[in-house]
Amino acid sequence: MNKNGKINKAILLIFSGTLLLFCLTGCSSLKNLYGWVPFLNHGKNPNSFTKKEMKRFISGIRPYRGNPDSHYRLACHFQKRKKHERAVEEFLKVVLIDPDHVKAYNGIGVSCDLLGDYSRAVRFYEAALKLNPDLAYVHNNLGYSHLLQGEIDFAIDAFSKAVALNDKSRRYHNNLGLAYAKKGRFDQALAEFKRAGDEAKAHYNLAQIFYQKGLNQQAKTHFVKALAINPSLGKTKNSLKLPEAITRMPQPEDEQTNKESVEIEISNGNGVRRMAKRVDNYLRKKGFKNKTCLNNADHFNHAKTKIYYCSGYLHDAYHIAKEIPGYQDMEKVINLGQPNTKIRVLIGRDMIPFNKRFTAG
């Protein structure tokens, strides 16, 4: 065996041992492992490692024995029960047995997304697409990871590929529409929402996006169009937020706008240490002088950040939503448990990528 052959074999053995060790230690080992594997480098340059090269690289890595289907089913079982680190372990066992198992790569990406590890989820989606670039659902998952990281151009590209492969999926059109809207390409966003199959809902979706961006007149215009097509939209539970926001906007005297009079509860729902305190400090640097109550949520696996507000505090909640990065759903509630608490910010895992921003203020 020549010198280069020995080196390559040594590299494969090291990688195999590292991967097996990872199977025992869970997702915390991803940081070192993903950065080392060539075909899992970040996908800003999709031609950096070809499918042929990847197959040649991974063909010698088969140290694990077992039934890939049984490990895959077990991984899906863990994933459905939100045990994502265990799911990743089992998906990796599948890859060790069958390096061409595209669904396992996608499964790892999904679990890493749900663990808030978006950048590494992207790498596994890209690995799946190296093996089979014609999977619409993987392109869609890749787009959503980019969207959560604020990489809008990459998200648009991925969602566009998903739509090109499956033009019948409402979800793919809606996701592409959302990405266009975040980019400020509102005409294209509306067109994609319409392609999802419901013109009234298309105008309604765009109205909500305009409202979240503080573009209230545009929000009102599209909401009126939505009601003209389907008056029942204004009577559904989920639609109550937007009509209230729009109809009360010209009458600020009906809302309490004195920030200092509002007590805010900030709940850590993602498990990152002192996240609630950092968000509190961040809001204070943005000018919010409210009395705050900091606590932990009922669990640390909340995927999305959500803002709850009591009657009369919509505008205050909206001001907070505008300052927090990303997109937050808002929900009106009767009360928040404590008589003086009028707004609750539940911090989800979608805020993890912005941790440094909260620290810096």
Buried (B, 14 or more C-beta within 10 A) or exposed (E): EEEEEEEBEEEBEEBBEBBBEBBEEBBEBBEEBBEEBEBBBEBEEEEEBEEEEBBEBBEBBEBBEEEBEEBBEBBBEBBEEBBBBBBBBBBBBBBBBBBEBBBBBBBBBBBBBBBBBBBBBBBBBBBBBBBBEEBBBBBBBBBBBBBBBBBBEBBBBBBBBBBEBBEEBEBBBBBBBBBBBBBEBBEBBBBBBBBBEBBBBBBBBBBBBBBBBEBBEBBBBBBEBBBEBBEEBBEEEEBEBBBEBBEBBEEEEEBBEEBEEBBBBBBBBBBBEBBBBBBBBBBEEEEBEBEBBBEEBEEBBBBBBBBBBBEBBBBBBBBBBEEBBBBBBBBBEEEBEEEEBBBBBBBBBBBBBBBEEBEEE
